[in-house]
């Protein structure tokens, strides 16, 4: 799910400024121009809720992104953000003020974002009067994909625009709440151009809150120019045998109706036998 806030934000900024450059974000040493923002995001929090809606598994996502502007940039900042197929209920807010957004791919059909599970469409918004520090929040919901009998979802972690010599690392904390049963849970990191065989398993922890299973995942990224390490890529979560939880009201009602019907049939059968004898 590129679920990192400004995967090509500066590209859009440059296009708007009519500057012929495809550079996504300048390096820290080169970025002395305050007309282009130098951003950092040492930490981010992304909450998932997985639940069944009319027999279809959906993911509800709430991302919180505290972002620092490390140079003297002050002004409006264009933003694009990729969305999985079928996404609905999108909300974008800056410092708790809701922002307008539009379908960027609808205007530019070739503006698609590549992930390991297919191309995603993108939304466009403008963050007004940005400077110093701000918090961006994005909410959206989408149906889960099912591949070879397993459900999976992806979070598109494009952290590279937020790493530099001034901001060398970033931690992404994921919390996934399952309001449905599941088995065979696996968590991977995946490069956008990789195959499933190249996905790298990563650790996670599972706890229980009341009757809800909660999976916690940490993705840690370091600036390659300092650490020499490659960035982790995107997050892929895969699981099997998901179904509606047994405490679903509809399931209980169905069980009660079935039990009542069985009692009525049994009573009718006993009564007929008494009459016939």
Secondary structure, 3 states (H helix, E strand, C coil): CCCCCCCCHHHHHHHHCCCCCCCCCCCCCCCCCCCCCCEECCEEEEEEEEEEECCEEEEEEEEEEEEEECCCCCEEEEEEEEECCCCEEEEEEECCEEECCEEHHHHCCCCCEEECCEEEEEEEEEEEEECCEEEEEEEEEEECEEECCEEEEEECCCCHHHCCCCCCEEEEEEEEEECEEEEEEEEEEECCCCCHHHCEECCCEEEEECCEEEEEEEEEEECHHHHCCCCCCEEEEEEEEEEECCCCHHHHHHHHHHHHHHHHHHHHHHHHHHHHC
